[in-house]
Amino acid sequence: MLLVCGLVAGTGTTGTLYEPGETPPTYRGAPTATGPYTWVCDTFYRVESGGYQLTTDKGTIQVAFERPTIRGFEQQEQALTAAKSHIRDQFLRIGIQSEPDFYINSPEEAGHTSPK
């Protein structure tokens, strides 16, 4: 299991990449991920009211969450490329245009992150 974290504008989001032999979470209505690598991450967007407050270095905005994204991949590099793209897209959806700093770590290493 790898945690893929994107940090930008004073905020961040993290998704999980399940590796071969690991069982990703399941929930009713979730798409079936095919492939030995499974990417799971929240999907969110900006709203005018309701939702949750998210504080960034550009101010506080309201965000709402959709069902998490679940996608399967045959190779780890494909999964990591898609994970970074997904995280970039989430920031764009809430109006953050800057490129995130990415950190990829096992859960045990997550307290000691290094950019990748």
C-alpha positions in Angstrom: 0.0 0.0 0.0 1.2 3.4 -0.9 -0.2 6.8 0.1 0.0 9.4 -2.6 -0.3 12.9 -1.1 -0.5 16.2 -3.1 0.1 19.4 -1.2 -0.5 22.9 -2.6 -1.8 26.3 -1.6 -1.7 25.4 2.1 -3.9 22.3 1.8 -3.6 18.7 0.5 -5.3 15.5 -0.3 -4.2 11.9 -0.1 -5.3 8.8 -1.9 -4.3 5.1 -1.5 -2.7 2.8 -4.1 -3.3 -0.8 -3.2 -0.6 -3.1 -4.6 -0.8 -6.7 -5.7 -2.1 -9.1 -3.0 -3.8 -6.2 -1.0 -7.6 -5.9 -0.9 -8.9 -2.4 -1.5 -12.0 -1.3 0.3 -15.4 -2.1 -1.2 -18.7 -0.3 -0.9 -22.1 -0.5 -2.4 -22.1 1.1 -5.9 -18.3 1.1 -6.2 -16.9 0.3 -9.6 -15.0 -3.0 -9.9 -11.3 -2.2 -10.3 -9.4 -4.6 -12.6 -5.7 -4.9 -12.4 -3.2 -5.7 -9.7 -2.9 -2.0 -8.6 -6.0 -0.2 -7.4 -6.2 3.6 -6.9 -8.8 4.9 -4.4 -9.2 8.6 -3.7 -11.8 11.2 -2.7 -13.4 13.3 -5.5 -14.5 16.8 -4.5 -15.6 20.1 -6.0 -16.3 23.6 -5.0 -19.8 24.7 -3.8 -21.2 28.1 -2.9 -22.9 26.9 0.3 -23.1 23.7 2.3 -20.4 21.1 2.2 -17.2 21.4 4.2 -15.0 24.4 4.8 -11.5 24.0 3.4 -8.8 26.6 4.4 -6.2 27.3 1.8 -3.6 30.0 1.6 -6.0 31.8 -0.7 -8.8 31.8 1.9 -11.6 29.5 3.0 -13.7 27.7 0.4 -16.7 25.3 0.6 -16.2 21.8 -0.9 -18.5 18.9 -1.4 -17.5 15.2 -1.8 -18.6 12.6 -4.3 -18.1 8.9 -4.1 -14.4 8.0 -4.1 -12.7 7.2 -7.4 -11.6 3.6 -7.8 -9.5 2.6 -10.8 -7.4 -0.5 -11.6 -4.1 -0.6 -13.4 -1.7 -3.3 -14.7 1.5 -1.5 -13.7 2.5 0.6 -10.7 3.9 3.5 -12.9 0.5 3.8 -14.7 -1.3 3.9 -11.4 1.0 6.5 -9.9 0.7 8.7 -13.1 -3.1 8.4 -12.9 -3.0 9.1 -9.1 -1.1 12.4 -9.6 -3.4 13.4 -12.4 -6.4 12.7 -10.3 -5.1 14.9 -7.4 -4.2 17.7 -9.9 -7.8 17.5 -11.2 -9.3 17.8 -7.7 -7.3 20.9 -7.0 -8.4 22.4 -10.3 -12.0 21.7 -9.5 -11.7 23.9 -6.4 -9.9 26.7 -8.2 -6.3 25.9 -7.2 -4.1 26.2 -10.4 -0.7 25.6 -8.9 1.2 22.3 -9.3 1.1 20.2 -6.1 4.1 18.8 -4.4 3.7 15.0 -4.4 4.8 12.6 -1.6 4.6 8.9 -2.0 5.1 6.7 1.1 4.0 3.6 2.8 1.7 4.2 5.7 4.6 3.5 8.0 6.7 6.1 6.3 4.0 8.7 6.0 5.3 10.7 9.0 8.6 11.1 7.2 7.6 12.1 3.7 9.9 13.0 0.8 8.9 14.5 -2.6 8.7 12.1 -5.6 
